[in-house]
Amino acid sequence: MKTIPLTQGQVALVDDDDAEWLSLRKWQANWDRDTKRYYAMTNIWRNGKRTRVSMARTIMNTVHFLQCDHKNHDTLDNRRKNLRNVTPRQNSENRLDQSKLGVGVCRTPGCKVSFRSFVRINGKNKYFGPFRTPEEARKACQYFLESYE
């Protein structure tokens, strides 16, 4: 295992076999507001345009319709044993936040302290909210389900 230096005082873990060719590029630590984690990113030129690509996707040679998942949730651990190419659905099953929030509860997009609950009935989502805590959102969902039966 070797480390690749990133900006902002961060480092990425990589396999010994990958360290040499990865260190030929300059890698940045990119903060993701949604996941609240750093990702190792670099710029490449594709079709005359500058594009940002992640170290994980580069290592795994991830095709455009798949995502690269970090099994242990450490987004700077880019060793092959920690990475896997997955569908968006498979990736969402490995998210930490959703499992903490509970079934039928999600964050309101663009709002850090707001949650909403939802149920899917006859192919349509029914949303409840906003709520200040995931517990309140979960209770609203449970109340609806109990009264729906």
C-alpha positions in Angstrom: 0.0 0.0 0.0 1.3 3.5 -0.9 -0.1 7.0 -0.6 -0.6 9.6 -3.2 -0.5 13.2 -2.0 -3.5 15.4 -2.6 -4.3 19.0 -2.0 -5.7 20.3 1.3 -3.4 18.1 3.3 -5.1 14.9 2.3 -3.7 11.6 0.9 -5.2 8.7 -1.0 -4.3 5.1 -0.3 -3.6 3.0 -3.4 -2.1 -0.4 -4.2 1.6 -0.6 -4.9 0.9 -1.7 -8.5 -1.1 1.5 -9.2 1.0 4.0 -7.3 3.5 4.6 -10.1 1.2 5.4 -13.0 -1.2 7.4 -10.7 1.6 9.6 -9.4 2.2 10.9 -13.0 -0.9 13.1 -12.6 -1.6 15.9 -10.1 -4.5 14.9 -7.8 -6.7 17.2 -5.8 -8.8 16.5 -2.7 -12.3 17.5 -3.7 -14.9 18.1 -0.9 -18.3 16.8 -1.6 -21.0 18.7 0.3 -23.6 15.9 0.0 -21.5 13.0 1.3 -19.3 15.3 3.5 -16.2 13.5 2.3 -13.1 14.1 0.2 -12.6 12.4 -3.2 -9.3 12.2 -5.1 -9.9 14.0 -8.5 -7.8 15.1 -11.5 -8.5 17.0 -14.7 -8.2 15.3 -18.1 -8.8 16.6 -21.6 -11.6 14.7 -23.5 -12.8 15.9 -26.9 -11.2 19.3 -26.5 -12.9 19.9 -23.1 -11.5 19.7 -19.6 -13.2 17.0 -17.5 -12.8 16.0 -13.9 -12.4 12.3 -13.1 -12.1 10.5 -9.8 -9.1 8.4 -8.9 -11.4 5.5 -8.0 -13.1 5.5 -11.5 -9.7 5.7 -13.1 -8.3 2.7 -11.2 -11.4 0.6 -11.9 -11.9 1.8 -15.5 -15.5 2.4 -14.6 -17.7 2.9 -17.7 -20.1 5.9 -17.8 -23.3 4.1 -16.9 -21.8 2.5 -13.7 -20.6 4.0 -10.5 -17.5 3.2 -8.4 -18.3 2.3 -4.8 -16.0 2.4 -1.8 -16.9 -0.7 0.2 -15.6 0.6 3.5 -17.0 4.2 2.9 -13.5 5.7 3.1 -13.5 7.7 -0.2 -9.7 8.2 -0.1 -9.0 4.5 0.3 -8.6 3.7 -3.4 -7.1 0.2 -3.1 -8.7 -2.3 -5.5 -9.9 -4.5 -2.7 -12.0 -1.5 -1.5 -13.5 -0.6 -4.9 -16.2 -2.2 -7.0 -18.1 -1.1 -10.1 -21.8 -1.1 -9.4 -25.1 0.1 -10.7 -26.6 3.3 -9.1 -29.1 1.1 -7.2 -26.4 -1.2 -5.8 -24.4 1.9 -4.8 -27.4 3.4 -3.0 -27.7 0.2 -0.9 -24.3 0.9 0.5 -24.9 4.5 1.6 -24.4 5.3 5.2 -26.8 8.1 5.5 -29.9 6.2 4.3 -29.3 3.3 6.6 -29.1 5.7 9.5 -32.2 7.6 8.5 -34.4 4.5 8.2 -36.8 3.1 5.6 -38.9 5.8 3.9 -36.9 8.7 5.2 -34.7 11.0 3.1 -33.0 14.4 3.4 -34.8 17.3 1.7 -32.5 18.3 -1.2 -30.5 21.4 -0.6 -31.5 21.6 3.1 -29.2 20.2 5.8 -31.7 20.0 8.7 -34.8 19.0 6.9 -36.1 15.5 6.4 -39.1 14.1 4.7 -40.7 10.7 4.6 -42.3 8.9 1.7 -44.2 5.8 0.7 -44.8 4.3 -2.7 -48.4 3.4 -3.4 -49.6 2.1 -6.8 -46.4 3.2 -8.4 -46.5 6.8 -7.1 -44.5 8.3 -4.3 -46.4 10.1 -1.6 -44.2 12.6 0.3 -44.6 13.9 3.9 -42.7 16.7 5.4 -40.6 18.7 6.1 -39.5 17.5 9.5 -36.7 18.7 11.7 -35.5 15.2 12.6 -35.4 11.8 10.9 -37.4 10.4 13.9 -40.3 12.8 13.2 -40.3 11.8 9.5 -40.2 8.1 10.3 -43.2 8.6 12.7 -45.2 10.4 10.0 -44.5 7.5 7.5 -45.6 4.9 10.1 -48.7 6.8 11.0 -49.8 7.0 7.4 -49.1 3.3 6.8 -51.1 2.3 9.9 -54.1 4.5 8.8 -53.8 3.3 5.2 -54.4 -0.3 6.0 
